[in-house]
Structure formats: C-alpha cells, structure tokens
Amino acid sequence: MNEEISNICFRTAAKMVTEVETFCSVYGDENTRSGEVLETWTSPNGGKKHANSYHVDAFSTSIEISREARSPVHDSPQRAEWFGDDTTNFAAGKSFPQFQHEARFLSSRRHGKATSGRKDPINWLPAELLRHVFRFLPDQRDRFSCALVCKNWLFLQSHLHQDELVRSEEERHEIGDEAQSKEVIYTCRNETRVDRRQPQWAIGDLSRCLQGRKASDVRLAAVAVGTGARGGLGKLSLRRSTATDIGLSAVGHCCSALKTLCLWECPSIGDDGLSLIAKGCRLLEKLDLYRCSTFGDQGLQCIAEHCTLLSTLTLDECSDITDKALIAIGEGCQNLLSLSIRSCPLMGNNGLISAVCKLKRLTCLKLDGIKVGDRSLTCIGLHAKALTCLCLANLELVSHKGFMSLSLAHGMRSLERFTVANCNNFGDDIFLTMGRMWEGVKYVSLTRCSKITDMGLSLLIQNGTSLEVLQLEICTSITARGVFSVLTNKHGKLRKFSVRDCLGIQDAGYFPSLQFPAISSVKSLSLAGCVGFGNMFLALIGCTCPHVTNIDFSGLRNVNDEGILAFLYSGRRQLTNVNLNACLGLTDRSICAIAEQCGETLRSLSLNGCAKITDKALKVMSKHCISLEDLDISNCRVTDDGITVLLVKSGPTLSSLNLAGCMGITERILPVIKEKCHGLSDLNLKHCQGLSQKSIYSFESKTWRCNVLCE
C-alpha cells in the first residue's frame, strides 16, 4: 500500500513539474525553451526516463531543481507580488480556497486564448494530496516557482509549514551544519536558505503597506511567499482592507520574522486571523489595531500567550475588546513598554488596574475616551514607577479627587512627558501637590483645560525646573499675567512656548511697569490664534525673548506693522522660521524689515492671506533672503514681475513654493519657475485663475520631480 502511494505521489510530482515547465514556456521569458531544459529523473523501480529540468528521487523523497536552466522570471521574488486578478471563490467548509477554473492561471485574463480548451487534471486532485506533494519541495525558490502557476497552488504553498517539508539525509545534515554557523541565519517556516552575505539585521527587514482592493487574500499570500527569499517580512500594514482571516493566516504561516503589524479598518479580519498571527509570528513587537470592530478578547489573549516580546500595543476604536484582553496582556506581555487605548467603550478600571500593576517596564501610557475612574489614576500614580510619558484625554469619569490622587502618589519619579486634554476636573491645585514628580518633566501639553488659570501656570514653572516645552491650547482662563509668568522665569530651561487659541488673553489686560529680564532659553514662540494680542503685547514679548528664532503669529488680526517692527527692533533677531498667516494688518513694510534684518538666516516664510503684500516686498526679499527654502505667498497681491525678481536670486534654494489664490500671476511665470527652481519639490497652483489647465499639465510633464497641486 505504501509503495502504491509513493508511486502516485511520484507521478503527481512529475506531472506538477510538467505543468510548471509548460507555464514557463507560455508565460515565462522568451529565451526559455522546452528543448533547453531536458534532463533525467529516476523512477521508483530504478529506470530512467527523460523529463523536465527536475531530478526526482523517490527513495530520498526530494526534488532538486536545476538552477542553470531556470528562467530569470522564476528567480525574481518580485514576480509573486503582481497579479492580474484577485477574484476568488471560497468554498465553505474547505481547508483551502477552491478557485474558479477560468482563473486557474494568475494571468488568465491576459492569456485567456493560450489556456482555453486545455485540460487541468492536476487540479482535480484533492488539496490534501497536492499539499503532500508540495512537501517534497524544500527549497524556497522551488515553492516560489510553483506558487506562480495558479492561485490554488499559491494558497497551498502559503499554508505549508517548514517542519512539514520532507528532506533527504544529506540535506538535513547540511542544514544542521549551517545552523551552527554564524554566517547562516534561519528565520521561519517558508524562509529557508538565506544568502550568506546577508547580515543578521536584514532578517525581517522588508516592509509592505497594502490599501483598499490591493489588500486581498491573494496579495497577502503572494507577499508571504515572495518575501521569504529576501530575508522575510518584518512590517505589514493593511488599511481599509478586504482581506479575511485566510489571507492573514498565510502571513502567520510564512512570516515568523514579522515584528510590526498594523490593521486599520479591516472589517473581514477577526480573532481567528489574529490568533494565527500570534502562533506563527512569535517575534511580534508592535501591534496597532484601528477600527477593527470584529476583534474581541480571544485574539489578544492569544497574542498575550505567544508573543511575549510585544513592546507596543495600540487599541483605537475597537468596540468589542473588554477588560479580559487587558488582563491577559498584563499577565503575558511583561516586556510591554507602550500601551495606548482610545475609544474602547468596554474597557474600564479592572482591566487597566490589572495591566498597570503587572507591567513593571511600562514607560508610555495613553488613555483617551475610555471609562476609567479615580481608582485607575491612583493605581497609575502608585505602581507605574517606570513611566516616562503619560497622556490623559477625554476622561469624563475622573473627578478632581482622582487627579489629586495621581499627584499625591510618589510613584512616577521618571515622568518626562505629561499631556492632558479635555479633562474638565483638572485644576491648579494639582500642580501644587505634584511636588517632586515635576522635577524631571520636560514636556507639558494642556488642551481644553478650562480650570487652569495663571496661578497654575506659575506653580508649574516654579516646580518644573527641567521644563523645556510648554504647550497651551484653548485654555480660556489664562490671561496675559500667566503668559509673562512663564516667560520671566529666571531659573527655567524653557526653549519652546506655544499658546494657541487662548481667548482670555487681552492686549489691555496686563502691562507691568518693571523691566523684564531677557530669557535667552526661549527659542521658539507661538501665539497663533490669540486674537487678543496687539502691538503693545508684541513689544513686551520682544523685550522678554530677544533671542527667539522661530515665531508663529498667525491669526493675530489686531497686529499691524507697528507691532512687528517693535518686536524686531527689541533685540538682534536671527529668525529662521516666520509664520504670519492671516495677519491682515501687515504691509510690505513689515516684510521688508524682516528681510533686511533676518535675510541671511531666514529659511521659511509664510504669508498666507496677507492681502496687502505686493511685489515691493518680494523685490526686497530677493536682495537679502539668500537661503530661503519654503515660501508661502498664497492669496497675496503679487504678480509675475515680483515673483520673477525673487526667483532669479532665491529660486535655486527653494524646495517649496505656494502660489495658491494669487490672481495676479499668469502663464508667463511657469517657464521662470522651471528654469530657476531646480530643487523645487512642492508647488501649489490652486485657484490661480490666470493659469490654464493646459499650461499647468504641460509644466507638470516637464518637471516630473516636482509635486504640482492644481484644481
């Protein structure tokens, strides 16, 4: 009986290689001819027959493929990543997908006439028998060649484990010797002979990102099989994918070197696919799930059981994941360093407390829009001793008592980054009670915290002696007194200060009479959207921060030339980045002053919506701005003449130019841009009525290195 089965498998293998050679002769390289790939194979009874370029030995149960006669098409792993048609027909209850006979070959639509009318007896065999035959192809390139024949063979290859392959004694002995050598690296399953010249860090360094219709089961199987010959897949991202658990299982079978997996909006993938990834890709380090409503606790529990090296976990809008998954993660993933949970309605205190207590190495924790209360924050303050980054956003169930318990606990001594957003119960007294926890904090961001006042900012600056970055956004209770308390701190290390859309700041609200000391540590200053700022306020800030290099005054409608000039002349300015978008009161006078005083150091200038800027400012800029890289003059009153003068001098250094909404430019400016701006990579020509679509398309065809935006 065994001899009969061996003969059947032997004849099937011979038929399979015949199919491969026929496929290669029809679809392969035109230099490949059937007469050039003739060799002999040994039958079970010892007789030799002429066959294809394969040597089949039934006694050693191995198939060796001749390398010399192989077409270059078969050697290239890139071939497995292209397919003409991804339409599949899955039969319910089958172990492997059964495909329609019309789409037997991967390029059957393209070569339909060549395959029409041919019989396909090889695919009449059961999937189990074909799978058994493929076990006699231990080499990666052999299996890759067979995977090119049809989708059915592709899926069979992608679901074949490395330990299922049948090898001869010599091959097993050779593999054993090579495995002991430091030059040869073995990865996983379908990744066998890696090039000796390939370094260790290259294993699993390939990355693939599939979106939409391209992210199908067939493409995933092809990526899984095709990347094996080049070191293995290390990072996989699926976005808005139509793939199912079958395609993801192919990755789990073939890509155990996978370290990063991102699944965004994949409604057809569930716990089964994630479980197969967990069992096959045990080196997984980063997992990112976004809007995967089909995932439950089972998949993450399997991840926690098998992927003990997991270091980063992100759960975003996963509606069916509960506390059970977090408890399992806390027990199994002791190496977890970063945990981010956002908008998961079924998660609460129990899961988070269990995870925080057991994850001793956790350094980054982000909680946004989940149902946790005061007990969770108390646990974080007591047990998260290694935490360096804490982000709390939209925590409606946390009261003032919860934030106080977080500040009173003395566990977070290593904290460096602290972010709070839209937490109405976060108040000033929290900064007073935090004490030593603030000694090492370098970054603080407060967004929509209506109870934070000037007193809280003063306490924050006094306790945060290591603070380098402070960002305030939509904090309506902050006034000018609080802003100056930050800027006039003598003992701080603040280098970046950003105040955005804080409507409580008024120009006439606070003007101290004393002389401010210069705070040289502040290098970047942003006052965007604070409409209460006026000219006098800018003059005072100029005296306080004489060495600032980056400014963002966008949206200051009450500021005109007097305020900008007072800010400029209050110190020796060496500005590199200037943003004056929507400053409606500015004219050419301000821009000329900036160009004359800071032209040598200026790298970026944005004047979007400054309707009073004309060609005069551009002509002055052409004389002084010798290192300008980014220029935004959209919706300004400039013409071809001013832009031409500017581009003659500053064009070679420009990498980004925005002319959107400039009604004064015509088609005459396009040849100047092409001639002078050799390094231009981004050009915005939207809503330019003086330019026709024909001229823009002609310009775009001649400057293929530049990304042109038009209507």
C-alpha positions in Angstrom: 0.0 0.0 0.0 2.8 2.4 0.9 4.6 1.6 -2.4 1.4 2.4 -4.3 1.0 5.8 -2.5 4.7 6.6 -3.2 4.2 5.8 -6.9 1.1 8.1 -7.0 2.9 10.9 -5.3 5.9 10.4 -7.7 3.7 10.5 -10.8 1.9 13.6 -9.4 5.1 15.4 -8.8 6.3 14.6 -12.3 3.0 16.0 -13.6 3.4 19.1 -11.5 6.8 20.0 -12.8 5.5 19.4 -16.3 2.8 22.0 -15.5 5.4 24.4 -14.3 7.5 24.0 -17.4 4.5 24.4 -19.6 3.5 27.5 -17.8 7.1 28.9 -18.1 7.2 28.1 -21.8 3.9 30.1 -22.3 4.3 33.0 -19.9 8.0 33.0 -19.0 11.0 34.6 -20.6 11.1 34.1 -24.4 14.6 32.6 -24.0 13.3 29.7 -22.0 12.5 26.8 -24.4 11.4 23.3 -23.6 14.3 21.8 -25.6 16.9 23.6 -23.4 15.6 22.2 -20.1 15.8 18.4 -20.7 17.2 16.2 -18.0 16.6 12.8 -16.5 14.7 11.6 -13.5 14.8 8.3 -11.6 11.7 6.3 -11.3 10.9 4.1 -8.2 11.9 0.9 -10.0 15.3 2.3 -11.0 14.5 3.1 -14.6 15.5 6.5 -16.1 13.2 8.5 -18.2 13.5 11.8 -20.0 11.5 14.5 -18.3 11.9 18.2 -17.4 14.7 20.0 -15.6 13.9 18.3 -12.3 15.7 15.4 -10.7 13.2 13.4 -8.7 14.4 10.6 -6.4 11.5 8.7 -4.8 13.8 6.9 -2.4 15.3 10.1 -0.9 11.9 11.8 -1.4 13.4 15.0 -2.6 13.2 17.1 -5.8 16.2 19.1 -6.9 15.6 21.8 -9.5 18.3 22.6 -12.0 19.5 26.2 -11.5 21.3 26.6 -14.8 18.2 26.1 -16.9 15.9 28.2 -14.8 14.5 31.3 -16.4 15.2 34.7 -14.7 11.5 35.0 -14.3 11.5 32.3 -11.7 14.4 33.6 -9.7 12.9 37.0 -9.1 10.8 37.1 -5.9 9.2 40.3 -7.2 7.1 38.2 -9.6 5.0 36.8 -6.8 3.7 40.3 -5.8 1.9 41.0 -9.0 -1.4 39.5 -10.1 -3.8 40.3 -12.8 -7.0 39.3 -11.0 -7.7 38.9 -7.3 -11.2 37.5 -7.7 -11.6 34.3 -5.6 -14.4 31.9 -4.9 -14.1 30.3 -1.4 -16.0 27.1 -0.7 -17.5 26.9 2.7 -16.1 24.2 4.9 -12.9 23.7 2.9 -9.5 23.8 4.4 -8.2 25.7 1.4 -9.9 28.0 -1.1 -11.1 26.5 -4.3 -10.8 28.9 -7.3 -12.8 29.0 -10.4 -11.4 27.0 -13.3 -11.5 30.0 -15.7 -9.0 31.9 -13.5 -6.6 29.0 -13.0 -3.5 30.8 -14.1 -2.6 34.1 -12.4 -2.7 35.9 -15.7 -5.5 34.0 -17.3 -7.3 37.2 -18.3 -4.3 38.3 -20.2 -3.6 35.0 -21.8 -7.0 33.5 -22.0 -6.6 32.2 -25.5 -3.5 30.3 -24.7 -5.2 28.4 -21.8 -8.6 27.9 -23.2 -9.6 24.4 -24.0 -6.8 22.8 -22.1 -7.5 20.1 -19.5 -6.4 20.6 -16.0 -6.2 17.1 -14.4 -3.6 18.2 -11.9 -6.1 20.4 -10.0 -8.6 17.6 -9.9 -6.5 16.1 -7.2 -7.6 16.8 -3.6 -5.9 19.6 -1.7 -4.5 17.2 0.8 -2.7 15.2 -1.9 -1.3 18.4 -3.6 -0.2 19.5 -0.2 1.6 16.2 0.4 3.3 16.6 -3.0 4.5 20.1 -2.2 6.2 18.7 0.9 8.9 17.3 -1.4 9.9 20.9 -2.4 12.1 22.0 0.5 13.8 24.9 -1.3 12.2 28.4 -1.2 12.7 29.1 -4.9 11.1 25.8 -5.9 8.0 26.6 -3.9 8.0 30.1 -5.3 8.0 28.8 -8.9 5.1 26.5 -8.1 3.2 29.4 -6.5 3.3 31.3 -9.8 1.2 28.7 -11.6 -2.2 29.4 -10.1 -4.0 30.8 -7.1 -4.8 27.4 -5.7 -1.1 26.4 -5.7 -0.2 29.8 -4.2 -2.5 29.3 -1.2 -1.3 25.7 -0.7 2.3 27.0 -0.6 1.4 29.8 1.7 -0.1 27.4 4.2 2.7 24.9 4.2 4.9 24.8 7.4 8.6 24.5 7.2 8.6 21.5 9.5 6.3 19.6 7.2 8.8 19.5 4.4 10.5 16.2 3.6 14.3 16.4 3.3 16.9 13.8 2.5 19.6 12.8 5.0 22.2 14.9 3.2 20.0 18.0 3.2 19.2 17.5 6.9 22.9 17.1 7.7 23.8 20.2 5.6 21.1 22.2 7.4 22.4 21.1 10.7 25.9 22.2 9.9 24.8 25.5 8.5 22.6 26.2 11.5 25.6 26.0 13.7 27.5 28.6 11.6 27.2 32.2 12.5 27.1 33.2 8.8 23.8 31.4 8.0 20.6 32.7 9.6 17.4 30.7 9.6 14.2 32.6 10.0 10.9 30.9 9.8 9.0 28.2 8.0 9.0 29.1 4.4 12.2 31.1 4.7 15.0 28.6 4.2 18.3 29.3 2.6 19.2 33.0 3.3 22.1 34.4 1.4 25.4 34.0 3.4 26.3 37.6 2.5 23.1 38.9 4.2 23.8 40.3 7.7 21.7 39.4 10.7 19.9 42.7 10.9 18.4 42.2 7.4 16.3 39.3 8.5 12.7 40.5 8.6 13.6 44.0 7.3 11.1 44.0 4.4 8.0 46.3 4.7 4.7 46.1 2.9 1.7 48.5 3.0 -1.5 47.4 1.3 -4.6 49.5 1.0 -8.1 49.1 -0.4 -8.6 46.4 -3.1 -4.9 45.7 -3.2 -5.1 44.3 0.3 -6.8 41.0 -0.7 -6.2 37.4 0.4 -4.3 36.6 -2.8 -2.0 39.5 -2.5 -1.3 38.7 1.2 -0.5 35.1 0.2 1.8 36.3 -2.5 3.6 38.7 -0.2 4.0 35.9 2.4 5.6 33.5 -0.1 7.5 36.1 -2.2 9.3 37.8 0.6 10.7 34.6 2.0 13.6 34.5 -0.4 14.7 38.0 0.5 15.1 37.9 4.3 11.4 37.8 5.3 8.6 40.2 6.0 9.3 42.5 9.0 6.5 45.0 8.8 3.0 44.7 7.4 0.3 47.4 7.2 -3.3 46.8 6.0 -5.6 49.8 5.6 -9.3 49.6 4.6 -8.6 46.0 3.6 -10.9 43.4 2.0 -8.6 40.6 3.2 -10.0 37.9 5.5 -8.6 35.5 8.1 -7.4 33.3 5.3 -5.0 35.9 3.9 -3.7 36.8 7.4 -3.2 33.1 8.1 -0.8 32.9 5.2 1.3 35.6 6.8 1.2 33.8 10.1 2.4 30.6 8.4 5.2 32.1 6.3 6.4 35.2 8.1 7.5 34.4 11.6 10.1 37.2 11.4 7.2 39.7 11.4 7.8 42.4 14.1 5.2 45.1 13.3 1.6 44.6 12.3 -0.9 47.4 11.6 -4.5 46.7 10.9 -6.6 49.7 10.1 -10.3 49.3 9.2 -10.2 45.6 8.3 -13.8 44.5 8.9 -13.3 41.0 7.5 -10.4 40.0 9.8 -11.3 38.7 13.2 -9.9 36.8 16.2 -9.1 33.7 14.1 -6.7 35.6 11.9 -5.1 37.4 14.8 -4.7 34.0 16.6 -2.8 32.5 13.7 -0.5 35.6 13.6 0.1 35.1 17.3 1.0 31.4 16.9 3.2 31.9 13.8 4.8 35.3 14.4 6.2 35.0 17.9 8.7 37.7 17.3 5.9 40.3 17.1 6.9 43.6 18.8 4.4 46.2 17.7 0.6 45.7 17.2 -1.7 48.5 16.0 -5.5 47.9 15.7 -7.7 50.8 14.5 -11.4 50.5 13.9 -11.4 46.7 13.9 -14.8 46.0 15.3 -14.6 42.3 14.6 -11.8 41.8 17.1 -12.6 40.5 20.5 -10.8 39.3 23.5 -9.8 35.9 22.0 -7.3 37.3 19.5 -5.5 39.5 22.1 -5.4 36.7 24.6 -3.6 34.5 22.0 -1.2 37.4 21.4 -0.5 37.6 25.1 0.1 33.9 25.3 2.5 33.5 22.4 4.0 37.0 21.6 5.9 37.6 24.8 8.3 40.1 23.1 5.4 42.5 22.4 6.6 46.0 23.3 4.0 48.4 21.8 0.2 47.9 21.7 -2.3 50.4 20.3 -6.0 49.8 20.5 -8.1 52.5 18.8 -11.9 52.4 18.4 -12.0 48.6 19.0 -15.6 48.3 20.3 -15.6 44.6 21.2 -12.4 44.4 23.3 -13.0 44.2 27.0 -11.0 44.1 30.3 -10.3 40.4 29.7 -7.9 41.2 26.9 -6.0 43.8 29.1 -5.8 41.3 32.0 -4.2 38.8 29.6 -1.8 41.3 28.2 -0.7 42.2 31.7 0.0 38.6 32.5 1.7 37.5 29.3 3.5 40.6 27.8 5.9 41.5 30.6 8.1 43.3 28.0 5.4 45.8 27.1 6.8 49.4 27.0 4.0 51.4 25.4 0.2 51.0 25.8 -2.3 53.2 24.0 -6.1 52.8 24.4 -8.6 55.1 22.7 -12.4 55.0 22.4 -12.8 51.4 23.6 -16.2 51.6 25.4 -16.0 48.1 27.0 -12.7 48.8 28.9 -12.8 50.0 32.4 -11.0 50.1 35.8 -10.5 46.4 36.3 -8.5 45.7 33.1 -6.4 48.8 33.3 -5.5 48.4 37.0 -4.5 44.7 36.4 -2.3 45.7 33.5 -0.6 48.6 35.2 0.1 46.6 38.3 1.8 43.8 36.4 3.6 45.7 33.6 6.6 46.8 35.6 8.5 48.0 32.5 5.7 50.2 31.1 7.2 53.6 30.0 4.4 55.1 27.9 0.6 55.1 28.7 -2.0 56.9 26.7 -5.7 56.8 27.7 -8.3 58.6 25.6 -12.1 58.3 25.9 -12.3 55.2 28.0 -14.4 54.5 31.1 -11.8 54.7 33.8 -12.2 56.5 37.1 -10.3 57.6 40.1 -9.1 54.2 41.1 -7.2 53.8 37.9 -5.4 57.1 38.3 -4.5 56.2 41.9 -3.1 52.9 40.7 -1.0 54.6 38.0 0.4 57.0 40.5 1.5 54.2 42.8 2.6 51.4 40.5 3.8 53.0 37.2 7.3 53.7 38.5 9.0 53.4 35.1 6.5 55.7 33.3 8.1 58.4 31.3 5.1 59.5 29.2 1.5 59.9 30.4 -1.3 61.1 28.2 -4.8 61.6 29.6 -7.6 62.8 27.3 -11.4 62.8 27.5 -11.7 61.0 30.8 -15.2 62.1 31.9 -15.4 59.7 34.9 -12.3 61.0 36.5 -13.0 63.6 39.2 -10.9 66.2 40.9 -10.1 63.7 43.6 -8.7 61.3 41.0 -6.3 63.8 39.6 -5.3 64.8 43.2 -4.6 61.1 44.0 -2.4 60.9 40.9 -0.4 63.9 42.0 -0.1 62.9 45.7 1.3 59.4 44.8 5.0 59.4 44.6 5.5 56.5 42.1 6.1 58.4 38.9 9.6 59.8 39.5 10.8 59.1 36.0 8.0 61.1 34.2 9.2 63.3 31.3 6.1 64.0 29.2 2.7 64.9 30.6 -0.3 65.6 28.4 -3.9 66.4 29.5 -6.7 67.2 27.0 -10.3 67.9 27.6 -10.4 67.0 31.3 -12.7 69.5 33.0 -11.7 68.4 36.5 -8.0 69.1 36.0 -7.3 72.3 38.1 -4.5 74.5 39.5 -4.0 72.7 42.9 -2.8 69.6 41.1 0.4 71.4 40.2 0.9 72.4 43.8 0.6 68.8 45.1 2.7 67.1 42.5 5.9 68.2 44.1 8.9 66.1 43.2 7.1 64.4 40.3 7.7 67.6 38.2 11.4 67.8 38.8 12.2 65.7 35.7 9.3 66.7 33.5 10.5 68.2 30.2 7.3 68.4 28.1 3.8 69.5 29.2 0.8 70.0 27.0 -2.6 71.3 28.3 -5.6 71.4 25.9 -9.1 72.5 26.7 -8.4 72.7 30.4 -10.8 75.5 31.4 -9.9 75.3 35.1 -6.2 76.0 34.6 -5.5 79.7 35.5 -2.5 82.0 35.8 -1.8 80.6 39.3 -1.5 77.1 37.9 1.0 78.2 35.3 3.1 80.0 37.9 3.2 76.8 40.1 4.0 74.7 37.1 7.0 76.9 36.2 8.3 77.0 39.7 8.2 73.3 40.3 9.2 72.2 36.7 12.8 73.2 36.8 13.6 70.9 33.9 10.7 72.0 31.7 11.7 72.6 28.1 8.4 72.6 26.1 5.1 74.0 27.3 2.0 74.0 25.0 -1.3 75.6 25.9 -4.3 75.3 23.6 -7.8 76.6 24.1 -7.3 77.3 27.9 -9.7 80.1 28.2 -8.9 81.1 31.8 -5.3 82.0 31.1 -4.5 85.7 30.7 -1.5 87.9 29.9 -0.3 87.6 33.5 0.1 83.9 33.2 2.0 84.2 29.9 4.5 86.6 31.3 5.0 84.5 34.5 6.2 81.7 32.2 8.4 84.0 30.1 10.0 85.8 33.0 11.1 82.7 35.0 14.8 83.2 35.8 15.7 79.6 36.7 13.9 77.7 33.9 15.2 75.9 30.8 12.2 76.6 28.6 13.1 76.6 24.9 9.6 76.3 23.3 6.5 78.1 24.4 3.2 77.7 22.5 -0.1 79.5 23.2 -2.9 78.8 20.7 -6.4 80.0 20.7 -6.4 81.2 24.3 -9.2 83.8 24.0 -8.8 85.0 27.6 -5.6 87.0 26.7 -6.4 90.6 26.1 -3.9 93.3 25.0 -5.1 95.9 27.5 -5.4 93.4 30.4 -1.9 93.4 32.0 1.1 95.7 31.4 3.6 95.6 34.2 5.9 98.6 34.7 9.0 96.8 35.7 11.8 95.9 33.3 11.8 92.2 32.2 15.0 90.2 32.3 16.0 88.6 28.9 15.1 85.0 28.8 17.5 83.6 26.3 16.3 80.0 26.7 13.1 80.6 24.7 14.0 79.8 21.1 10.5 79.1 19.7 7.4 81.2 20.4 3.9 80.6 19.1 0.9 82.9 19.7 -1.3 81.5 16.9 -5.0 82.3 17.1 -4.8 84.5 20.2 -6.8 87.4 18.7 -6.4 89.4 21.9 -2.8 90.1 21.3 -2.0 93.6 20.0 1.0 95.7 19.1 2.0 96.6 22.7 1.9 92.9 23.7 4.3 92.0 20.9 6.7 94.8 22.0 6.8 93.5 25.6 7.3 89.9 24.4 10.1 91.1 22.1 11.9 92.6 25.2 11.3 89.4 27.1 12.6 87.0 24.4 15.3 88.7 22.5 16.9 85.6 21.1 13.9 83.8 19.7 14.5 82.2 16.3 11.1 80.6 15.4 7.9 82.7 15.6 4.3 81.8 14.8 2.0 84.9 14.9 -0.7 83.6 12.6 -4.2 84.8 13.1 -3.3 88.0 15.1 -5.8 90.3 13.4 -5.1 93.2 15.7 -1.4 93.3 15.0 0.0 95.7 12.3 3.4 96.9 11.1 4.0 98.8 14.4 3.8 95.7 16.5 6.1 93.6 14.2 8.7 96.4 14.0 8.7 96.8 17.7 9.2 93.1 18.1 12.0 93.0 15.6 14.0 96.0 16.9 13.9 95.0 20.5 16.9 92.7 20.0 19.3 91.3 17.4 17.0 89.0 15.6 18.2 85.9 13.7 14.8 84.4 12.7 14.8 81.2 10.8 11.1 80.3 10.6 8.4 83.0 10.4 4.6 82.3 10.2 2.4 85.4 9.7 -0.6 83.8 8.1 -3.9 85.7 8.2 -2.3 88.8 9.7 -4.5 91.2 7.8 -2.9 94.4 9.1 0.6 93.7 7.7 2.0 95.5 4.7 5.3 95.5 2.7 6.9 97.5 5.5 7.0 94.6 7.9 8.2 92.0 5.3 11.0 94.4 4.2 12.1 94.8 7.8 12.2 91.1 8.3 14.1 90.5 5.1 16.7 93.2 5.9 17.3 92.1 9.5 17.0 88.3 9.2 17.5 87.7 5.5 20.7 85.7 5.9 19.2 83.2 8.4 15.6 83.1 7.1 14.6 79.6 5.9 10.9 79.6 6.0 8.4 82.4 5.5 4.6 82.0 5.4 2.3 84.9 4.4 -0.9 83.2 3.5 -3.9 85.6 3.4 -1.8 88.8 3.9 -3.7 90.7 1.2 -1.6 93.9 1.5 1.7 92.2 0.5 2.8 93.2 -3.0 5.8 92.9 -5.4 7.7 95.5 -3.4 8.3 93.1 -0.5 9.4 90.3 -3.0 11.9 92.6 -4.6 13.5 93.4 -1.2 13.5 89.7 -0.3 15.4 88.9 -3.4 18.3 91.1 -2.2 18.6 89.7 1.3 17.0 86.2 1.6 19.8 84.1 0.1 18.9 80.9 2.0 15.1 80.8 1.7 13.7 77.2 1.3 10.0 77.4 2.0 7.8 80.3 0.8 4.1 80.7 1.1 2.6 83.8 -0.5 -0.8 82.4 -1.3 -3.7 84.9 -1.6 -1.3 87.8 -1.8 -1.4 90.7 -4.3 1.8 89.7 -6.1 2.3 89.5 -9.9 4.7 87.8 -12.3 7.2 90.7 -12.1 7.8 90.4 -8.4 7.9 86.6 -8.3 10.4 86.6 -11.3 12.7 89.0 -9.5 12.6 86.9 -6.3 13.2 83.6 -8.1 16.2 84.8 -10.0 18.1 85.2 -6.7 16.3 82.8 -4.3 14.9 80.2 -6.8 17.9 77.7 -6.6 17.4 77.3 -2.8 13.6 76.9 -2.8 12.1 73.5 -2.1 8.5 74.5 -1.6 6.5 77.4 -3.2 2.8 78.1 -2.6 1.1 80.5 -5.0 -2.5 79.3 -4.4 -5.1 82.0 -5.0 -2.6 84.6 -6.5 -4.8 86.3 -9.0 -2.0 88.4 -10.4 0.1 85.6 -11.9 -0.2 84.3 -15.5 1.3 81.6 -17.6 4.5 83.6 -18.0 5.7 82.6 -14.6 5.8 78.9 -15.3 8.9 78.9 -17.5 10.7 81.0 -14.9 9.9 78.5 -12.2 11.1 75.7 -14.4 14.3 77.5 -15.2 15.3 78.9 -11.8 13.9 76.5 -9.3 15.9 73.3 -9.9 15.4 71.9 -6.4 11.7 72.6 -6.2 9.8 69.6 -4.8 6.3 71.1 -4.0 4.4 73.7 -5.9 0.8 74.8 -5.2 -1.1 76.5 -8.0 -4.6 76.0 -6.8 -7.2 78.7 -7.6 -4.9 80.6 -9.9 -7.3 82.0 -12.5 -4.6 83.3 -14.7 -3.3 79.8 -15.4 -5.0 77.4 -17.7 -5.2 73.7 -17.1 -3.3 73.0 -20.3 -0.4 75.1 -19.3 -0.2 73.5 -15.8 -0.3 70.0 -17.3 2.4 70.9 -19.8 4.6 72.3 -17.0 3.9 69.2 -14.8 5.0 66.9 -17.6 8.3 68.7 -17.9 9.1 68.9 -14.2 8.3 65.3 -13.1 10.4 65.7 -9.9 8.1 68.4 -8.6 4.8 67.7 -7.0 2.3 70.1 -8.5 -1.0 70.8 -6.8 -3.8 72.2 -9.0 -7.5 72.1 -9.3 
